[in-house]
Amino acid sequence: MKSIFPDKEQKPSAADLEKELNKTFKLWQEISSFVHTSYPAAEDEWKYAGEKFGWSFRIKDKKRVIVYMLPYDGFFQVSMVFGEKATKLVMDSTVADEIKTQLQNAKAYAEGRGIRIPVKNTNSVKDIKQLISIKIV
């Protein structure tokens, strides 16, 4: 998928994001707010990853990224990486089976297993919040 923000010289603003995400902008705000409420020391950062991937948003602490948020046309994806202990917690949680399957099938790297969840409506927000809670424990 092509980024909606491919221009390195133009870091996305909140107004740009709201325009491009349309109805899902409120869900972006809800997830971002949840991270900051759950982990007040979290910091926001826009990062440019090249013309193909464009700008992405991350919420992080000093050592690691808590959640990546990747904007697309009318929706966004939430991406997270889970280490071994957190992966076990996810598998023992009540998140959707599709998410557990995706995590279980993800290739394990030194930093953990990564998953991406498209956010096009409210359906996955509850699961994403649960994953964030697991991640910041």
C-alpha positions, 0 to 999 in steps of 0.5 A: 500500500502506498502512503498518503503522505509520501513527501519528505518535506511535508510532515503531516499535520493534525488537519492533514491527518483528519482530512485523509483519514476522514471518519477513522480520524476519531478512532486514531485519536481514541487509540492515541489518547488511550496510550497516553492515558495508560502510559503518561510518559509516552512520546509522539513521533512522526518518522519518514521511512522513504518515498515508498512508505512515507510518513508513519506515526509512533508512540514510544517510551525511551526504549521502545515503540509502543505502537506504530500508526500507519495512515492510508486513504480513509483508514489506518493500520496499527502495528505492534511488536511483541516479545516472547512474554508479551506474546504469551500474554496475548495468546492467553487474552480475549483478543480476537482469534484472527489477531492471535493467529496473525501473531502466532504465524508472524516471523520471530525476530530479535525484537519480537513478532510484529502484527498489523491491524487495519482500522476501518471502523470500531470493530478492532479498537477494543482489541487494540486497546487490550494489546496496548495494555499488554504491551505497556505492562 
